[in-house]
Amino acid sequence: MWDEDLSACSLTLPKWGSMRDGVLLEQDTSADGIFGSAAGSWLPTIGKNEFKGAGKNRFRGSEEYRGAKMSEGLRTCKEDPIYLTPSFGEYVMGWPLTWTELAPLAMDKFLSWRQQHGGF
């Protein structure tokens, strides 16, 4: 194997960064993890099935808690809401607030069209 001492070559590399011309440049991560101070632990990010909410019996400390959804990690008892609010989801994702809000439908134009075309 190796006949020489490699301890002088051992170094700790940063988790994130890049190298240019043999120089290591440490960089911050692109986004901080999601930490819920109310939960007291790291929370999972919002997933594609978060809209389904958490099961009624899934909350921190319960036997059915899996911690796979943010909505589960934020709940502390059965009475807590099982769904995340859209504004909270927008805030956590870093989106502009009210971005996912639906604008009111233009019913006046539809009613006018329906009247002109013999709507019932």
One Martini backbone bead per residue (centre of mass of N, CA, C, O) as a GRO file, in nm:
protein
  120
    1MET     BB    1   0.098   0.036  -0.019
    2TRP     BB    2   0.148   0.302   0.164
    3ASP     BB    3   0.463   0.460   0.264
    4GLU     BB    4   0.333   0.727   0.328
    5ASP     BB    5   0.242   1.016   0.484
    6LEU     BB    6  -0.102   1.169   0.459
    7SER     BB    7  -0.174   1.386   0.680
    8ALA     BB    8  -0.090   1.651   0.520
    9CYS     BB    9  -0.329   1.595   0.294
   10SER     BB   10  -0.544   1.624   0.492
   11LEU     BB   11  -0.875   1.756   0.432
   12THR     BB   12  -1.145   1.980   0.459
   13LEU     BB   13  -1.419   2.004   0.274
   14PRO     BB   14  -1.657   2.167   0.147
   15LYS     BB   15  -1.989   2.117   0.069
   16TRP     BB   16  -1.967   2.393  -0.085
   17GLY     BB   17  -1.852   2.475  -0.422
   18SER     BB   18  -1.540   2.566  -0.585
   19MET     BB   19  -1.293   2.549  -0.854
   20ARG     BB   20  -1.000   2.767  -0.922
   21ASP     BB   21  -0.689   2.724  -0.993
   22GLY     BB   22  -0.676   2.536  -0.716
   23VAL     BB   23  -0.908   2.697  -0.571
   24LEU     BB   24  -1.109   2.706  -0.297
   25LEU     BB   25  -1.465   2.791  -0.297
   26GLU     BB   26  -1.681   2.895  -0.070
   27GLN     BB   27  -2.037   2.841  -0.051
   28ASP     BB   28  -2.340   2.905  -0.019
   29THR     BB   29  -2.630   2.804  -0.008
   30SER     BB   30  -2.916   2.862  -0.191
   31ALA     BB   31  -3.077   2.744   0.065
   32ASP     BB   32  -3.236   2.723   0.337
   33GLY     BB   33  -3.362   2.556   0.561
   34ILE     BB   34  -3.643   2.436   0.724
   35PHE     BB   35  -3.743   2.603   1.026
   36GLY     BB   36  -3.938   2.514   1.308
   37SER     BB   37  -3.978   2.653   1.610
   38ALA     BB   38  -4.239   2.507   1.693
   39ALA     BB   39  -4.123   2.217   1.635
   40GLY     BB   40  -3.796   2.187   1.695
   41SER     BB   41  -3.740   2.108   1.385
   42TRP     BB   42  -3.698   1.976   1.100
   43LEU     BB   43  -3.859   2.026   0.793
   44PRO     BB   44  -4.018   1.944   0.536
   45THR     BB   45  -4.087   2.000   0.235
   46ILE     BB   46  -4.291   2.083  -0.002
   47GLY     BB   47  -4.509   1.878  -0.169
   48LYS     BB   48  -4.724   1.748  -0.412
   49ASN     BB   49  -4.920   1.623  -0.156
   50GLU     BB   50  -4.999   1.862   0.044
   51PHE     BB   51  -5.304   1.916  -0.039
   52LYS     BB   52  -5.411   1.665   0.141
   53GLY     BB   53  -5.275   1.661   0.394
   54ALA     BB   54  -5.323   1.546   0.705
   55GLY     BB   55  -5.390   1.327   0.917
   56LYS     BB   56  -5.567   1.335   1.204
   57ASN     BB   57  -5.337   1.132   1.353
   58ARG     BB   58  -5.107   1.331   1.235
   59PHE     BB   59  -4.864   1.415   1.477
   60ARG     BB   60  -4.664   1.521   1.696
   61GLY     BB   61  -4.636   1.226   1.907
   62SER     BB   62  -4.770   1.025   1.748
   63GLU     BB   63  -4.798   0.703   1.624
   64GLU     BB   64  -4.858   0.813   1.307
   65TYR     BB   65  -4.604   0.961   1.275
   66ARG     BB   66  -4.373   1.048   0.991
   67GLY     BB   67  -4.270   1.337   0.864
   68ALA     BB   68  -4.334   1.384   0.539
   69LYS     BB   69  -4.494   1.643   0.619
   70MET     BB   70  -4.544   1.963   0.702
   71SER     BB   71  -4.831   1.934   0.822
   72GLU     BB   72  -4.736   1.732   1.040
   73GLY     BB   73  -4.497   1.898   1.179
   74LEU     BB   74  -4.703   2.140   1.277
   75ARG     BB   75  -4.855   1.945   1.441
   76THR     BB   76  -4.980   1.873   1.799
   77CYS     BB   77  -5.288   1.797   1.729
   78LYS     BB   78  -5.607   1.713   1.627
   79GLU     BB   79  -5.709   2.026   1.614
   80ASP     BB   80  -5.529   2.085   1.404
   81PRO     BB   81  -5.473   2.164   1.102
   82ILE     BB   82  -5.430   1.969   0.794
   83TYR     BB   83  -5.371   2.237   0.643
   84LEU     BB   84  -5.221   2.455   0.445
   85THR     BB   85  -5.187   2.765   0.369
   86PRO     BB   86  -5.128   2.940   0.090
   87SER     BB   87  -4.958   3.170   0.221
   88PHE     BB   88  -4.755   2.981   0.359
   89GLY     BB   89  -4.655   2.838   0.106
   90GLU     BB   90  -4.546   3.092  -0.032
   91TYR     BB   91  -4.345   3.173   0.188
   92VAL     BB   92  -4.173   2.910   0.194
   93MET     BB   93  -4.113   2.922  -0.129
   94GLY     BB   94  -4.069   3.242  -0.206
   95TRP     BB   95  -4.321   3.366  -0.296
   96PRO     BB   96  -4.544   3.572  -0.380
   97LEU     BB   97  -4.795   3.704  -0.244
   98THR     BB   98  -5.088   3.588  -0.405
   99TRP     BB   99  -5.000   3.411  -0.655
  100THR     BB  100  -5.228   3.166  -0.613
  101GLU     BB  101  -5.451   3.348  -0.655
  102LEU     BB  102  -5.772   3.378  -0.757
  103ALA     BB  103  -5.943   3.535  -0.980
  104PRO     BB  104  -6.214   3.663  -1.066
  105LEU     BB  105  -6.464   3.602  -1.258
  106ALA     BB  106  -6.607   3.700  -1.576
  107MET     BB  107  -6.943   3.700  -1.566
  108ASP     BB  108  -7.052   3.932  -1.741
  109LYS     BB  109  -6.958   3.820  -2.018
  110PHE     BB  110  -7.103   3.550  -2.005
  111LEU     BB  111  -7.394   3.655  -1.970
  112SER     BB  112  -7.397   3.812  -2.236
  113TRP     BB  113  -7.344   3.572  -2.423
  114ARG     BB  114  -7.586   3.399  -2.331
  115GLN     BB  115  -7.804   3.602  -2.416
  116GLN     BB  116  -7.723   3.617  -2.727
  117HIS     BB  117  -7.741   3.270  -2.737
  118GLY     BB  118  -7.987   3.152  -2.577
  119GLY     BB  119  -7.980   3.118  -2.289
  120PHE     BB  120  -8.106   2.939  -1.984
   0.00000   0.00000   0.00000
